[in-house]
Amino acid sequence: MKVTVCIGSSCHIKGSRQVVEQLQYLINENKLGDKVELGGTFCMGKCQQGVCVTVDNNFFSVTPDTVGEFFSKEVIVKVK
């Protein structure tokens, strides 16, 4: 599974660094390093929403406060 987080300026202001750090922690904590590839990219063109994240090309809007819920619903459920 490929999870990509926008690290462009608009998403950075909305907390993309915190989102990346939390995703790194959750991937390691759940021992999914061999199943989940975390990457970064610049603008995804949906800047008006939260931090732009894609999971296998499906778009999501995530905030530092919703990372845990997002991870549970969109990552853990699909890789275990």
N, C-alpha and C positions, 0 to 999 in steps of 0.2 A: 504494500500500500504506500502511496506517495502522498504526503501532506506538505503543501506549499503555503508559506505565509508571505504576504506582501510586506516588504520592508521599505517601501517608498515613503516619501516625506509625509504625505497625508496619513497613511496608516501608522507611521512612526509616532506622530502626534497623538493618535488614538490609542497607542499602547502596544504596538506590534512587538517591541522588545520584550515586554512582560509576557505576551502571548507565547513567543518563541521559548522563553525561559521556562514557562510553565509546561509547555508541550514537551520540551526536553526532559524535564523532571518526571512527568507522567509516563513517558515512553520508557525511561530507565526504571522507574518504580515498578512498572508492570512487566518488566523484562521483555519488551517488544522491539528492542533494537534490531533484531534480525528480521522483523516483519514490517516495520514502519520506517520509511525513509522520510526524514524531515528536511525540507529545503526552503530557500528563500527566493523571492523574485521581486522585481520592481513593479510598478503600477499595473493593476489588473483592470483598471478602467471603471471601478465601482467605488470611487473615493467618497461618495456621499454617505456610504454605509459605514459600519464598524471596520475593524481590521479584516481585510479580505484574506480568506483561507480557502484553498481547494483541497479536496480529498478525492484522489483519482478523477480529477477534472470536474467534480461537482462543487459548486460555489457555496460558501457560507460566510456569514458576517459574524465575527467573534469579538468579544471584548475581554479584557483581563478578568472581569468578573464572571464571564460565562464559559471560560476555557474548560473547567472541570466537567460541566454538563455536556458541552460539545464533545469532549474526548470520550465520555461514557457512551453517548448516543451514536457518534459517527465513526469512532475508531475502535474502541474495545469490542463492541458488539459485532463488528464486521471482521475482526482478525482472530477472534478466539473461537 
